[in-house]
């Protein structure tokens, strides 16, 4: 009750105050229960954990500003990953930053993010908040813009243990509704909005948002996952970006240290979207005690990790897991890679950016000195830009404007399927949803494929979605066998 009173009265937690204990940390910033005392990470693991940021040049700074980790010296030359070239940065511009506020929560920058499709768990938008004094970033899920914004702002006030004095945001009527303005006025908070078509005045959100987008896009490209994982990627990017070093008054620190007066614990760093085996609560001794899932982040409700099980389409929290970093999540679970992440800031302006014309990994034609060359899209333009990053067939990487690129029109020749993939073929099938391998037959009805277990034609059929394209994955990972294999 005392905490609620402090929030309503607008009491502020000062950045320059006495350091807090770890009890004030968010759950996502605390190491999980079974974490080692010191985490040893290679440069490759650091890059994957930080969303493929260029950590090689700031390893010394990270060591000074973080705790409970050490760098392995075994990998002198990190392996190039698809996530490293998903987004190529432009040259930095010289800017003169304004003086920072002194206290956490004095000024916060706020905006709404929307994705190209609905994310897992029904998330359509997210509320992005950056504290100006500490550069600490927060991201909250929104299923709709009518009812979820106010609870997200209330949760933000609880997370920073005060209510902000000033909120700066774009000119967004939904964000600036009566409920928000009334709630802010009750807590003595001033709201400042950028005028229409001048959203660049909310530059703190814009600059930090571009950083998160690059990290999230790299994670999805490296794991070859579809766009429905966009919120998990952005949420994790916001969390780990608070651990990266920055300079304030020529002193090396981190947003986490400025907000909580404690160095970040890098035992919290893990390779997002890794294939993970977690313990399932099953009392049957003959069944497998683990299930294969995708690591999607930290739980907000308890100090454990969060996983996604594609077969049941559910998120699961668990403290006991084993990661298999050699497997790529998308192909392992038969999830199609949709060619990169496209999310943007939401505003009521009619100048909303359209989705890119070409997608990453798409084969295209590019005009170079009046000659056509085949190329593959490596990175799509950022926001309102039109520059694509392409890789030619000779392996060289270049940037081209969209007007020099055209679609690849050559007819695609689909590979012939295995000859034994036919109607009524005896097979042995062992999917993740099955407790043990099952013998049966393949059934084809028009364009749809089914599996009918057992010998009787009256047995119920199990639909195999997109089987014509997915069966090579089943064969590779040992889920599909020709004929009736011996059952163990």
ZITANOR-V371466 format. One record per residue. N is the residue number from 1. RES is the residue in three letters. SS is DSSP state (hx for helix, st for strand, lp for the rest). PSI is psi in radians with two decimals (NA if undefined). Layout:
# ZITANOR-V371466
N/RES/SS/PSI
N/RES/SS/PSI
This chain:
# ZITANOR-V371466
1/UNK/lp/-0.65
2/UNK/hx/-0.66
3/UNK/hx/-0.72
4/UNK/hx/-0.67
5/UNK/hx/-0.70
6/UNK/hx/-0.66
7/UNK/hx/-0.76
8/UNK/hx/-0.58
9/UNK/hx/-0.14
10/UNK/lp/0.39
11/UNK/lp/2.44
12/UNK/lp/2.48
13/UNK/lp/2.07
14/UNK/st/2.46
15/UNK/lp/-0.60
16/UNK/lp/0.15
17/UNK/lp/-3.11
18/UNK/lp/2.42
19/UNK/lp/2.47
20/UNK/lp/2.85
21/UNK/lp/2.92
22/UNK/hx/-0.16
23/UNK/hx/-0.36
24/UNK/hx/-0.07
25/UNK/lp/2.62
26/UNK/lp/2.74
27/UNK/hx/-0.63
28/UNK/hx/-0.27
29/UNK/hx/-0.02
30/UNK/lp/2.50
31/UNK/lp/2.57
32/UNK/lp/2.89
33/UNK/lp/-0.69
34/UNK/lp/0.38
35/UNK/lp/2.52
36/UNK/lp/2.86
37/UNK/lp/-0.66
38/UNK/lp/2.26
39/UNK/st/2.18
40/UNK/st/2.11
41/UNK/st/2.47
42/UNK/lp/2.96
43/UNK/hx/-0.64
44/UNK/hx/-0.79
45/UNK/hx/-0.62
46/UNK/hx/-0.78
47/UNK/hx/-0.77
48/UNK/hx/-0.65
49/UNK/hx/-0.53
50/UNK/lp/0.46
51/UNK/lp/0.60
52/UNK/lp/0.56
53/UNK/lp/2.71
54/UNK/lp/1.40
55/UNK/hx/-0.24
56/UNK/hx/-0.61
57/UNK/hx/-0.18
58/UNK/hx/0.41
59/UNK/hx/-0.74
60/UNK/hx/-0.72
61/UNK/hx/-0.68
62/UNK/hx/-0.69
63/UNK/hx/-0.58
64/UNK/hx/-0.51
65/UNK/hx/0.14
66/UNK/st/2.90
67/UNK/st/2.83
68/UNK/lp/0.73
69/UNK/st/2.77
70/UNK/st/2.75
71/UNK/st/2.28
72/UNK/lp/2.39
73/UNK/lp/0.26
74/UNK/lp/-0.63
75/UNK/lp/1.71
76/UNK/lp/-0.56
77/UNK/lp/1.74
78/UNK/lp/2.58
79/UNK/lp/2.36
80/UNK/lp/2.25
81/UNK/lp/2.71
82/UNK/hx/-0.55
83/UNK/hx/-0.38
84/UNK/hx/-0.47
85/UNK/lp/0.18
86/UNK/lp/-0.67
87/UNK/lp/2.19
88/UNK/lp/2.16
89/UNK/lp/2.62
90/UNK/lp/2.96
91/UNK/lp/2.54
92/UNK/lp/2.56
93/UNK/lp/2.55
94/UNK/lp/2.12
95/UNK/lp/2.73
96/UNK/lp/1.77
97/UNK/lp/2.59
98/UNK/lp/2.74
99/UNK/lp/2.46
100/UNK/lp/2.56
101/UNK/lp/2.84
102/UNK/lp/-0.45
103/UNK/st/2.55
104/UNK/lp/2.19
105/UNK/lp/-0.04
106/UNK/lp/-0.86
107/UNK/st/2.20
108/UNK/st/2.51
109/UNK/st/2.33
110/UNK/st/2.46
111/UNK/st/2.90
112/UNK/st/2.34
113/UNK/st/2.44
114/UNK/st/2.62
115/UNK/st/2.93
116/UNK/lp/-0.31
117/UNK/lp/3.04
118/UNK/lp/2.25
119/UNK/lp/3.03
120/UNK/hx/2.51
121/UNK/hx/0.31
122/UNK/hx/0.30
123/UNK/lp/2.15
124/UNK/lp/-0.50
125/UNK/st/3.05
126/UNK/st/2.58
127/UNK/st/2.04
128/UNK/st/2.18
129/UNK/st/2.34
130/UNK/st/2.16
131/UNK/st/2.22
132/UNK/lp/-0.59
133/UNK/lp/-0.70
134/UNK/lp/-0.20
135/UNK/lp/0.38
136/UNK/lp/2.35
137/UNK/st/2.48
138/UNK/st/2.59
139/UNK/st/2.20
140/UNK/st/2.41
141/UNK/st/2.53
142/UNK/st/2.15
143/UNK/lp/-0.47
144/UNK/lp/2.80
145/UNK/lp/-0.12
146/UNK/lp/-0.71
147/UNK/lp/-0.30
148/UNK/hx/-0.22
149/UNK/hx/-0.81
150/UNK/hx/-0.80
151/UNK/hx/-0.57
152/UNK/hx/-0.71
153/UNK/hx/-0.66
154/UNK/hx/-0.70
155/UNK/hx/-0.62
156/UNK/hx/-0.73
157/UNK/hx/-0.64
158/UNK/hx/-0.68
159/UNK/hx/-0.66
160/UNK/hx/0.01
161/UNK/lp/0.53
162/UNK/lp/2.97
163/UNK/lp/2.36
164/UNK/lp/2.60
165/UNK/lp/-0.57
166/UNK/st/2.32
167/UNK/st/2.19
168/UNK/st/2.27
169/UNK/st/2.96
170/UNK/lp/2.90
171/UNK/lp/1.52
172/UNK/lp/1.98
173/UNK/lp/-0.63
174/UNK/lp/-0.69
175/UNK/lp/-0.53
176/UNK/lp/0.57
177/UNK/lp/3.06
178/UNK/hx/-0.69
179/UNK/hx/-0.73
180/UNK/hx/-0.82
181/UNK/hx/-0.66
182/UNK/hx/-0.76
183/UNK/hx/-0.70
184/UNK/hx/-0.74
185/UNK/hx/-0.65
186/UNK/hx/-0.57
187/UNK/lp/0.35
188/UNK/lp/0.79
189/UNK/lp/2.32
190/UNK/st/2.39
191/UNK/st/2.19
192/UNK/st/2.28
193/UNK/st/2.53
194/UNK/lp/2.53
195/UNK/lp/2.83
196/UNK/lp/2.47
197/UNK/lp/0.29
198/UNK/lp/0.77
199/UNK/hx/-0.22
200/UNK/hx/-0.28
201/UNK/hx/-0.35
202/UNK/lp/0.97
203/UNK/hx/-0.51
204/UNK/hx/-0.79
205/UNK/hx/-0.78
206/UNK/hx/-0.82
207/UNK/hx/-0.81
208/UNK/hx/-0.56
209/UNK/hx/-0.68
210/UNK/hx/-0.65
211/UNK/hx/-0.80
212/UNK/hx/-0.69
213/UNK/hx/-0.73
214/UNK/hx/-0.74
215/UNK/hx/-0.79
216/UNK/hx/-0.74
217/UNK/hx/-0.67
218/UNK/hx/-0.71
219/UNK/hx/-0.80
220/UNK/hx/-0.68
221/UNK/hx/-0.70
222/UNK/hx/-0.63
223/UNK/hx/-0.06
224/UNK/lp/0.83
225/UNK/lp/2.69
226/UNK/lp/2.96
227/UNK/hx/-0.25
228/UNK/hx/-0.18
229/UNK/hx/0.21
230/UNK/hx/-0.65
231/UNK/hx/-0.71
232/UNK/hx/-0.72
233/UNK/hx/-0.77
234/UNK/hx/-0.68
235/UNK/hx/-0.78
236/UNK/hx/-0.63
237/UNK/hx/-0.71
238/UNK/hx/-0.64
239/UNK/hx/-0.88
240/UNK/hx/-0.41
241/UNK/hx/-0.36
242/UNK/lp/-0.17
243/UNK/lp/-0.15
244/UNK/lp/2.48
245/UNK/st/2.63
246/UNK/st/2.94
247/UNK/st/2.27
248/UNK/st/2.08
249/UNK/lp/0.74
250/UNK/lp/0.38
251/UNK/st/2.29
252/UNK/st/2.22
253/UNK/st/-2.93
254/UNK/st/2.75
255/UNK/hx/-0.62
256/UNK/hx/-0.75
257/UNK/hx/-0.64
258/UNK/hx/-0.60
259/UNK/hx/-0.69
260/UNK/hx/-0.03
261/UNK/lp/0.65
262/UNK/lp/2.43
263/UNK/lp/2.50
264/UNK/st/2.55
265/UNK/st/1.89
266/UNK/hx/0.11
267/UNK/hx/-0.20
268/UNK/hx/-0.17
269/UNK/lp/2.28
270/UNK/lp/2.73
271/UNK/lp/1.85
272/UNK/lp/2.55
273/UNK/lp/0.43
274/UNK/lp/2.65
275/UNK/st/2.25
276/UNK/st/2.51
277/UNK/st/2.10
278/UNK/st/2.70
279/UNK/st/2.30
280/UNK/lp/2.63
281/UNK/lp/1.58
282/UNK/lp/2.13
283/UNK/lp/-0.16
284/UNK/lp/2.05
285/UNK/lp/-0.38
286/UNK/lp/-0.16
287/UNK/lp/2.79
288/UNK/lp/2.40
289/UNK/lp/-0.02
290/UNK/st/2.74
291/UNK/st/2.64
292/UNK/st/2.22
293/UNK/st/-3.06
294/UNK/st/2.23
295/UNK/st/2.06
296/UNK/st/0.04
297/UNK/st/-2.80
298/UNK/st/2.59
299/UNK/lp/2.45
300/UNK/lp/-0.24
301/UNK/lp/-0.33
302/UNK/lp/2.84
303/UNK/lp/1.08
304/UNK/lp/3.04
305/UNK/st/2.83
306/UNK/st/2.41
307/UNK/st/2.76
308/UNK/st/2.25
309/UNK/st/1.84
310/UNK/lp/-0.58
311/UNK/lp/-0.73
312/UNK/lp/-0.13
313/UNK/lp/0.73
314/UNK/st/2.62
315/UNK/st/2.39
316/UNK/st/2.43
317/UNK/st/2.38
318/UNK/st/2.57
319/UNK/lp/-0.24
320/UNK/lp/2.06
321/UNK/st/2.79
322/UNK/st/2.20
323/UNK/st/2.46
324/UNK/st/1.59
325/UNK/lp/-0.15
326/UNK/lp/-0.41
327/UNK/lp/2.55
328/UNK/lp/2.21
329/UNK/hx/-0.80
330/UNK/hx/-1.05
331/UNK/hx/-0.54
332/UNK/hx/-0.68
333/UNK/lp/0.13
334/UNK/lp/0.49
335/UNK/lp/2.22
336/UNK/lp/2.36
337/UNK/lp/2.17
338/UNK/lp/0.18
339/UNK/lp/0.54
340/UNK/lp/2.92
341/UNK/lp/2.31
342/UNK/lp/1.79
343/UNK/st/2.74
344/UNK/st/2.98
345/UNK/st/2.49
346/UNK/st/2.36
347/UNK/lp/2.85
348/UNK/lp/-0.06
349/UNK/lp/2.60
350/UNK/lp/-0.19
351/UNK/lp/1.12
352/UNK/lp/2.26
353/UNK/lp/2.47
354/UNK/lp/2.79
355/UNK/lp/2.63
356/UNK/lp/2.63
357/UNK/lp/-0.70
358/UNK/lp/2.65
359/UNK/lp/2.69
360/UNK/lp/2.50
361/UNK/lp/0.02
362/UNK/lp/2.40
363/UNK/st/2.29
364/UNK/st/3.04
365/UNK/st/2.43
366/UNK/st/2.41
367/UNK/st/1.99
368/UNK/st/1.91
369/UNK/lp/0.86
370/UNK/lp/0.34
371/UNK/st/2.46
372/UNK/st/2.29
373/UNK/st/2.54
374/UNK/st/2.49
375/UNK/st/2.92
376/UNK/st/2.43
377/UNK/st/2.16
378/UNK/st/-0.74
379/UNK/st/2.48
380/UNK/lp/2.85
381/UNK/lp/2.64
382/UNK/lp/2.05
383/UNK/lp/-2.06
384/UNK/lp/0.20
385/UNK/lp/2.90
386/UNK/lp/0.26
387/UNK/st/2.17
388/UNK/st/2.59
389/UNK/st/2.10
390/UNK/st/2.64
391/UNK/st/2.09
392/UNK/st/2.97
393/UNK/lp/-0.34
394/UNK/lp/0.03
395/UNK/lp/-0.21
396/UNK/lp/2.58
397/UNK/st/2.26
398/UNK/st/2.90
399/UNK/st/2.37
400/UNK/st/2.60
401/UNK/st/2.69
402/UNK/hx/-0.51
403/UNK/hx/-0.20
404/UNK/hx/0.02
405/UNK/st/2.49
406/UNK/st/2.87
407/UNK/st/2.59
408/UNK/lp/2.01
409/UNK/lp/-0.08
410/UNK/lp/2.41
411/UNK/lp/2.40
412/UNK/lp/2.36
413/UNK/lp/1.86
414/UNK/lp/2.36
415/UNK/lp/2.54
416/UNK/lp/2.44
417/UNK/lp/2.88
418/UNK/lp/2.45
419/UNK/lp/-0.46
420/UNK/lp/-0.05
421/UNK/lp/1.52
422/UNK/lp/2.92
423/UNK/lp/2.34
424/UNK/lp/0.36
425/UNK/lp/2.25
426/UNK/st/2.27
427/UNK/st/2.91
428/UNK/st/2.18
429/UNK/st/2.38
430/UNK/lp/1.50
431/UNK/lp/2.89
432/UNK/lp/-0.45
433/UNK/lp/-0.11
434/UNK/lp/2.48
435/UNK/lp/-0.42
436/UNK/lp/2.84
437/UNK/lp/2.58
438/UNK/st/2.38
439/UNK/st/2.56
440/UNK/st/-2.72
441/UNK/st/2.61
442/UNK/st/2.35
443/UNK/st/2.22
444/UNK/st/2.18
445/UNK/st/1.82
446/UNK/lp/-2.04
447/UNK/lp/-0.01
448/UNK/st/2.58
449/UNK/st/2.51
450/UNK/st/2.82
451/UNK/st/2.16
452/UNK/st/1.87
453/UNK/st/2.70
454/UNK/lp/-2.92
455/UNK/lp/-0.38
456/UNK/lp/2.43
457/UNK/lp/-0.28
458/UNK/lp/-0.12
459/UNK/lp/2.51
460/UNK/lp/2.58
461/UNK/st/2.61
462/UNK/st/2.10
463/UNK/st/2.44
464/UNK/lp/1.61
465/UNK/lp/2.39
466/UNK/lp/0.74
467/UNK/hx/-0.61
468/UNK/hx/-0.57
469/UNK/hx/-0.39
470/UNK/hx/-0.25
471/UNK/hx/-0.56
472/UNK/hx/-0.61
473/UNK/hx/-0.71
474/UNK/hx/-0.72
475/UNK/hx/-0.72
476/UNK/hx/-0.76
477/UNK/lp/0.17
478/UNK/lp/0.38
479/UNK/lp/-0.30
480/UNK/st/2.21
481/UNK/st/2.54
482/UNK/st/2.50
483/UNK/lp/-3.01
484/UNK/lp/1.71
485/UNK/lp/2.68
486/UNK/lp/2.34
487/UNK/lp/2.38
488/UNK/lp/NA
